[in-house]
Amino acid sequence: MGVARRTAEAGQAGRTRHSVENSVAWTLRNLDSVVALGAALVIGLLDVFGGAIQDNVVSGATLLVLAALVFGTLTERRRRVADIQGAMSATHRALEDLTMVRSLTGAELEQALDRARHRTDRWVFKGGTGTYLRAVTLPVCIREAQLQRRSLTVKIDIINPADEQACAAYARFRQTFAHRLDVVPPDSWSADRTRKESFATVLAACWHRQRLDTLEIDVHLSSVVPTLRFDLSASCLIITQDDPRRVNLLVERDRPLYDYYVTELHQSREQAVALDLRRTVPLSEEPTVDETLRLFEGLGLPLPTSFTDGDVSEVIEKALRAENPYRR
């Protein structure tokens, strides 16, 4: 019984203390109004019941009340200004988020890619077969790294050339829009071409890796057919499509979307087949057919038995002397 009473008393004391704290906090927040109201009540009551208040006292009290009201008005105005500034800041941040992506058209795309390649120490690519990567991006980035005597990290995610279904699906996708492309040469897409292009990217990665000790390059092979290409450097992310006349997108590094795609591209590679490029035979400046066959055997990615020596030579040619598919 005593324990219950003490518990009840403690609870009542806690509620009382909480009520007092709330009252004090409310008074402090509304101190200007409390002062004005208190002064008005005191002077009013004295004037009604005392009858002995001099005019100067009443005037002084009136001024006190007016001063309190003015103080309250100014305080409220400051609160409103602070609220407006807070709302404007939130709006500004929202507008910045909306403009975190910039569109690129025509020559702007090549200019953006040039800036992205300049002085970057990393490049992440995800796309179909990496033709433009072989022809332009990889040689330029490697040359920049050599000139500046620094390391370069490259991660490549392309279609698995051993997956015939994926290669055929990608060929169908590219062929569907081929009539809209203004490229040189106007070569049609097929499953066979897709395989050769992907094999060529793997061979190019191995060839460059053996010629630059500071190059760390990884190749991942995916069975998912991509419809977009992602090129991510140390400064930005550029998202492109197969049709160079369509709008492309650029995301600067200091935007949240850049970090989101860093994670997205990493997860994509985690679900692809990773090649161990350390398991390669030495390649000549001009790799031979036999060297190329042994290289792919060592990677666990043997070239199709249907490939002739001419087909292997074509893969070598595409790997070392790829043409810019969007050259005007």
C-alpha positions in Angstrom: 0.0 0.0 0.0 2.8 2.4 0.9 4.7 1.5 -2.3 1.6 2.3 -4.4 1.1 5.6 -2.6 4.7 6.6 -3.1 4.4 5.7 -6.8 1.3 7.8 -7.2 2.9 10.7 -5.4 6.0 10.4 -7.6 3.8 10.3 -10.7 1.9 13.4 -9.5 5.1 15.2 -8.8 6.4 14.4 -12.2 3.3 15.7 -13.9 3.4 18.9 -11.9 7.1 19.5 -12.7 6.3 18.8 -16.4 3.5 21.3 -16.3 5.6 23.9 -14.6 8.4 23.4 -17.2 5.9 23.8 -20.0 4.5 27.0 -18.4 7.9 28.5 -18.0 8.9 27.6 -21.6 5.7 29.1 -22.9 6.2 32.3 -20.9 9.8 32.7 -22.2 8.6 32.2 -25.8 5.9 34.8 -25.3 7.7 37.1 -22.9 6.8 40.3 -24.8 3.1 39.5 -24.7 3.2 38.5 -21.0 4.9 41.8 -20.1 2.4 43.9 -22.0 -0.6 42.0 -20.6 0.8 42.1 -17.1 1.5 45.9 -17.2 -1.9 46.6 -18.7 -3.7 44.6 -16.0 -1.8 46.1 -13.1 -2.3 49.7 -14.2 -5.9 49.1 -15.1 -6.7 47.6 -11.7 -4.9 50.3 -9.8 -6.7 52.9 -11.8 -10.1 51.4 -11.2 -9.8 50.5 -7.5 -7.1 52.9 -6.3 -8.1 56.1 -7.9 -4.8 57.6 -6.8 -2.7 57.0 -9.8 -1.2 60.2 -11.3 -1.5 60.9 -15.0 2.2 60.6 -15.6 2.1 57.1 -14.1 -0.7 56.2 -16.5 1.2 57.7 -19.4 4.4 55.9 -18.5 2.5 52.6 -18.1 0.8 53.2 -21.5 4.2 53.8 -23.1 5.5 50.6 -21.4 2.6 48.6 -22.9 3.1 50.1 -26.3 6.9 49.4 -26.1 6.1 45.8 -25.2 3.7 45.5 -28.1 6.3 47.0 -30.5 8.9 44.6 -29.2 6.5 41.7 -29.8 5.8 42.9 -33.3 9.5 43.2 -34.2 10.1 39.7 -32.7 7.3 38.2 -34.7 8.7 40.0 -37.8 12.1 38.5 -37.2 10.6 35.1 -36.8 8.7 35.4 -40.1 11.9 36.6 -41.9 13.8 33.6 -40.5 10.9 31.3 -41.7 11.0 32.9 -45.2 14.8 32.6 -45.4 14.5 28.9 -44.3 11.8 28.3 -46.9 14.0 30.0 -49.6 17.0 27.9 -48.7 14.9 24.7 -48.9 13.6 25.9 -52.3 17.2 26.7 -53.5 18.3 23.2 -52.5 15.4 21.6 -54.3 16.2 23.6 -57.4 19.8 22.5 -57.2 18.7 18.9 -57.0 16.5 19.4 -60.1 19.5 20.7 -62.0 21.9 18.0 -61.0 21.6 16.6 -64.5 22.7 18.6 -67.5 21.7 17.6 -71.1 24.4 17.3 -73.8 23.7 17.6 -77.5 25.9 17.5 -80.6 29.5 18.7 -80.1 28.8 19.2 -76.4 29.0 15.5 -75.8 32.5 15.1 -77.3 33.7 18.2 -75.4 32.3 16.8 -72.1 34.1 13.5 -72.7 37.3 15.3 -73.5 37.1 17.2 -70.2 36.2 14.0 -68.4 39.3 12.2 -69.7 41.6 15.1 -68.9 43.7 14.4 -65.8 41.4 11.6 -64.5 42.9 8.8 -62.5 39.9 6.5 -63.0 37.4 5.4 -65.6 34.4 3.2 -65.2 32.5 2.0 -68.2 29.3 0.1 -68.6 27.8 -0.5 -72.0 27.5 -2.9 -74.9 30.8 -3.9 -76.4 33.1 -0.9 -75.6 33.9 0.1 -79.2 34.3 3.8 -78.4 36.1 2.9 -75.2 38.7 1.0 -77.3 38.9 3.6 -80.0 39.2 6.8 -78.0 38.7 6.6 -74.2 41.2 3.9 -73.3 44.1 5.2 -75.5 43.6 8.8 -74.4 43.4 8.0 -70.7 46.5 5.8 -70.9 48.4 8.5 -72.8 47.5 11.1 -70.1 48.6 8.7 -67.3 51.9 8.2 -69.0 52.5 11.9 -69.6 51.6 12.7 -66.0 53.4 9.6 -64.6 50.5 8.5 -62.4 48.4 5.4 -61.9 45.1 4.8 -63.8 42.2 2.6 -62.7 39.8 1.3 -65.3 36.8 -0.9 -64.8 34.9 -2.3 -67.8 31.5 -3.9 -67.8 30.4 -5.2 -71.2 28.3 -8.0 -72.8 29.6 -11.5 -72.3 30.8 -12.7 -75.7 30.3 -16.3 -74.6 26.6 -15.7 -74.0 25.1 -16.2 -77.5 21.6 -15.2 -76.4 22.8 -11.9 -74.9 24.9 -11.2 -78.0 21.9 -11.9 -80.3 19.6 -9.7 -78.2 22.0 -6.8 -78.3 22.4 -7.1 -82.0 18.6 -7.0 -82.4 18.5 -3.9 -80.2 21.2 -2.1 -82.2 19.8 -3.2 -85.6 16.4 -1.8 -84.6 17.7 1.7 -84.5 20.5 1.4 -87.0 18.6 3.2 -89.7 18.6 6.3 -87.5 22.3 6.4 -87.1 24.7 8.6 -89.1 27.9 6.7 -88.4 31.0 5.7 -90.4 31.2 3.0 -91.5 27.4 2.1 -91.7 28.1 -1.5 -90.6 25.1 -3.6 -89.6 25.0 -5.4 -86.3 24.8 -9.2 -85.8 25.4 -11.6 -83.0 28.8 -12.5 -84.7 29.8 -8.8 -84.7 28.8 -8.4 -81.1 30.9 -11.3 -80.0 33.9 -10.0 -81.9 33.6 -6.5 -80.5 33.4 -7.8 -77.0 36.3 -10.1 -77.5 38.3 -7.2 -78.9 37.7 -5.1 -75.8 39.0 -7.9 -73.6 42.0 -8.3 -75.8 42.6 -4.5 -75.8 42.4 -4.5 -72.0 45.0 -7.2 -71.7 47.3 -5.6 -74.3 47.3 -2.2 -72.6 47.7 -3.8 -69.2 51.0 -5.4 -70.2 52.4 -2.1 -71.4 51.6 0.2 -68.5 52.6 -1.0 -65.0 50.6 1.7 -63.3 47.4 0.6 -65.1 44.9 -1.4 -63.0 42.2 -2.7 -65.3 39.3 -5.0 -64.6 36.9 -6.5 -67.1 33.5 -7.9 -66.2 31.2 -9.7 -68.6 27.4 -9.3 -68.2 24.5 -11.3 -69.7 22.2 -8.3 -69.3 21.7 -6.3 -72.5 22.2 -2.6 -71.8 20.4 0.2 -73.6 22.6 3.0 -72.2 26.3 3.6 -71.8 27.8 4.9 -68.6 31.3 6.6 -68.6 32.3 7.7 -65.1 35.5 9.7 -64.5 36.9 11.4 -61.4 35.0 14.6 -62.3 31.7 13.5 -63.8 29.3 10.8 -65.1 28.2 10.9 -68.7 25.2 8.8 -69.8 24.9 8.3 -73.6 22.8 6.3 -76.1 23.6 4.7 -79.4 22.1 7.5 -81.4 24.6 10.5 -81.1 21.8 12.9 -82.2 19.7 12.2 -79.1 20.1 14.1 -75.8 22.8 12.7 -73.5 23.2 13.4 -69.8 26.0 14.8 -67.6 26.2 14.6 -63.8 28.9 16.5 -62.0 30.8 14.7 -59.2 29.5 17.0 -56.4 25.9 15.9 -57.1 24.2 13.1 -55.2 23.3 11.3 -58.4 27.0 10.8 -59.1 27.4 8.9 -55.9 24.2 6.9 -56.5 25.6 5.7 -59.9 29.0 4.8 -58.4 27.1 2.4 -56.2 24.9 1.2 -59.0 27.8 0.5 -61.3 29.6 -1.4 -58.6 26.6 -3.6 -57.9 26.3 -4.3 -61.6 29.9 -5.5 -61.8 29.3 -7.6 -58.7 26.6 -9.6 -60.6 28.8 -10.0 -63.7 31.6 -12.5 -64.5 35.0 -11.1 -63.5 38.0 -12.0 -65.7 41.4 -12.6 -64.0 43.6 -10.6 -66.4 46.7 -11.9 -64.5 46.2 -15.3 -66.2 47.4 -14.1 -69.6 50.3 -15.0 -71.8 52.6 -12.2 -73.0 51.4 -10.4 -76.1 53.5 -9.0 -78.9 53.2 -5.4 -80.1 51.2 -7.0 -82.9 49.6 -10.1 -81.3 49.6 -13.3 -83.4 46.7 -15.6 -83.9 48.3 -18.2 -81.7 49.0 -15.7 -78.9 45.4 -14.5 -79.0 44.0 -18.0 -78.9 46.2 -18.9 -75.9 45.3 -15.7 -74.1 41.6 -16.4 -74.3 42.1 -20.0 -73.3 44.0 -18.8 -70.2 41.2 -16.4 -69.3 38.7 -19.2 -69.4 37.0 -17.5 -72.3 37.9 -19.5 -75.3 37.2 -18.1 -78.7 34.4 -20.0 -80.6 35.6 -23.1 -82.4 33.8 -21.7 -85.5 36.3 -18.8 -85.6 38.8 -19.0 -88.4 42.3 -17.4 -88.4 40.7 -14.6 -90.4 38.1 -14.1 -87.6 40.8 -14.0 -84.9 42.8 -11.5 -87.0 39.7 -9.4 -87.2 39.4 -9.4 -83.4 43.0 -8.3 -83.2 42.5 -5.5 -85.6 39.4 -4.3 -83.7 41.3 -4.4 -80.4 44.4 -2.4 -81.5 43.0 -0.2 -84.3 39.4 0.4 -83.5 37.7 3.2 -85.3 35.6 5.9 -83.6 32.1 4.7 -84.4 30.8 8.3 -84.1 33.4 10.0 -86.2 31.8 12.6 -88.4 
